Amino acid sequence: MNALTLTNTAWSTNEHAFPGKGTMDEKLRFLLNYAILAPSLQNTQPWKFAVRGDEIRVLADTLRWMPVTDPDQRELYISVGCALTNLLVAATHFGFRYEVHYFPQDDDKLWVATVKFIDQNHTMTLADRELFYAIPQRHTNRQVYLNKAVSERDLQEIRNAVDDPNVSLFLSDSIEVKRRVDQLQVQADFTQFADPHYRDELAYWMNQGALNPSWLISRVGQMAVTYLNMGSSTTQKDAELLASAPLVGVLSTAENGHFHQVKAGEVFEHIALAGTGLRMGIQPMSQLLQVPALKAEVGALTSTPELEPQFIFRIGYAEPAAGYTPRHQLESVLA
Ligand SMILES: Cc1cc2nc3c(=O)[nH]c(=O)nc-3n(C[C@H](O)[C@H](O)[C@H](O)COP(=O)(O)O)c2cc1C
């Protein structure tokens, strides 16, 4: 990864700069300004794009893989899925109709998808617009969330964002589930930070300057808070958990291949965009699924323990996240 290419400019992409009278190549490249605003594991941005005629090829970039943290590349492919959602939401906004072909070459696991653009005759809905405008507003929110239960209507909107038969969403506001998640998180943090290879990998990526320091602060803060509270008032702890995470969500799939991981990423980003439009914060809590011994425990918390847990996050109303993370310049992710 080349830290020199990091910039904040993609966050201020102006939709009016869309080259409506330009070539197909110029239009498709413009859409990629939105794709790269997607979340990714430690902001590694493990994606590449190739614009070819009326197609965009979406590729996984294993040079930006974190082998210690993510040995099976689950989160790398989830990240690529997030970028794919942004790309499709932006395409819809600019009127494109498209077809997506996943893993078009059986023997090429890096070639994740080809998006073939058919025409620009799509009639936009209000929901399409809201998702699009959420792209530059969405940031991982690591703050304490507001102590306000999520309304039925908003809950339904979050559920509606899961529009994919390959992925199921478990959402819980149960104190027991949250308390268990909290315990597992601490176990995961201790396991990971005890591993020198993990620390080295983390240090490398933090040095690249792509990761907002709030990530580390929230991890270490989590451990400290839980430890300080141990043995003291559990009521206080419950209140804290409720206040800071009204809902815990787990995305699961029937299988665990890269296709299903991409799908989980697509759905996660849909939820994140829908939640952003509803003034919600969202934060992945990946460490729970990065420690193999804890993965089954996460699955067991859900109503579908037979499925493969792919992603876990908290979501709730929140003040907007402060600041944003940089992105690699578009040119550096074009293949
Ligand atoms: C697969 C994946 C795993 C992530 N894991 C965590 C996590 O465990 N904790 C966290 O605070 N953020 C996590 N994030 C959020 C990223 O750190 C964040 O997307 C990235 O730093 C870019 O910042 P942004 O989301 O604000 O644009 C994850 C994101 C993805 C896509």
The ligand as an SDF file (V2000), in Angstrom:
LIG
                    3D

 31 33  0  0  0  0  0  0  0  0999 V2000
  -14.8230   -6.0680    7.1520 C   0  0  0  0  0  0  0  0  0  0  0  0
  -14.7660   -4.8650    8.0630 C   0  0  0  0  0  0  0  0  0  0  0  0
  -14.3560   -5.0230    9.3690 C   0  0  0  0  0  0  0  0  0  0  0  0
  -14.3110   -3.9280   10.2400 C   0  0  0  0  0  0  0  0  0  0  0  0
  -14.0010   -4.1040   11.5730 N   0  0  0  0  0  0  0  0  0  0  0  0
  -14.0820   -3.0600   12.4290 C   0  0  0  0  0  0  0  0  0  0  0  0
  -13.9470   -3.2400   13.8340 C   0  0  0  0  0  0  0  0  0  0  0  0
  -13.7660   -4.3470   14.3130 O   0  0  0  0  0  0  0  0  0  0  0  0
  -14.0420   -2.1690   14.6440 N   0  0  0  0  0  0  0  0  0  0  0  0
  -14.2680   -0.9200   14.1490 C   0  0  0  0  0  0  0  0  0  0  0  0
  -14.3540    0.0250   14.9290 O   0  0  0  0  0  0  0  0  0  0  0  0
  -14.4060   -0.7110   12.8210 N   0  0  0  0  0  0  0  0  0  0  0  0
  -14.3440   -1.7470   11.9630 C   0  0  0  0  0  0  0  0  0  0  0  0
  -14.5520   -1.5630   10.6170 N   0  0  0  0  0  0  0  0  0  0  0  0
  -14.7100   -0.2140   10.0730 C   0  0  0  0  0  0  0  0  0  0  0  0
  -13.4200    0.2280    9.4010 C   0  0  0  0  0  0  0  0  0  0  0  0
  -12.3860    0.4490   10.3330 O   0  0  0  0  0  0  0  0  0  0  0  0
  -13.7380    1.4930    8.6010 C   0  0  0  0  0  0  0  0  0  0  0  0
  -14.6570    1.1580    7.6050 O   0  0  0  0  0  0  0  0  0  0  0  0
  -12.5270    2.1020    7.9350 C   0  0  0  0  0  0  0  0  0  0  0  0
  -11.5960    2.5330    8.8900 O   0  0  0  0  0  0  0  0  0  0  0  0
  -12.9420    3.2950    7.0720 C   0  0  0  0  0  0  0  0  0  0  0  0
  -13.6180    4.2660    7.8430 O   0  0  0  0  0  0  0  0  0  0  0  0
  -15.1260    4.6690    7.5710 P   0  0  0  0  0  0  0  0  0  0  0  0
  -15.9870    3.4590    7.7060 O   0  0  0  0  0  0  0  0  0  0  0  0
  -15.4450    5.6950    8.6070 O   0  0  0  0  0  0  0  0  0  0  0  0
  -15.2110    5.2100    6.1670 O   0  0  0  0  0  0  0  0  0  0  0  0
  -14.6380   -2.6400    9.7440 C   0  0  0  0  0  0  0  0  0  0  0  0
  -15.0650   -2.5010    8.4210 C   0  0  0  0  0  0  0  0  0  0  0  0
  -15.1580   -3.6010    7.5890 C   0  0  0  0  0  0  0  0  0  0  0  0
  -15.6820   -3.4450    6.1810 C   0  0  0  0  0  0  0  0  0  0  0  0
  1  2  1  0
  2  3  1  0
  2 30  2  0
  3  4  2  0
  4  5  1  0
  4 28  1  0
  5  6  2  0
  6  7  1  0
  6 13  1  0
  7  8  2  0
  7  9  1  0
  9 10  1  0
 10 11  2  0
 10 12  1  0
 12 13  2  0
 13 14  1  0
 14 15  1  0
 14 28  1  0
 15 16  1  0
 16 17  1  0
 16 18  1  0
 18 19  1  0
 18 20  1  0
 20 21  1  0
 20 22  1  0
 22 23  1  0
 23 24  1  0
 24 25  2  0
 24 26  1  0
 24 27  1  0
 28 29  2  0
 29 30  1  0
 30 31  1  0
M  END
$$$$
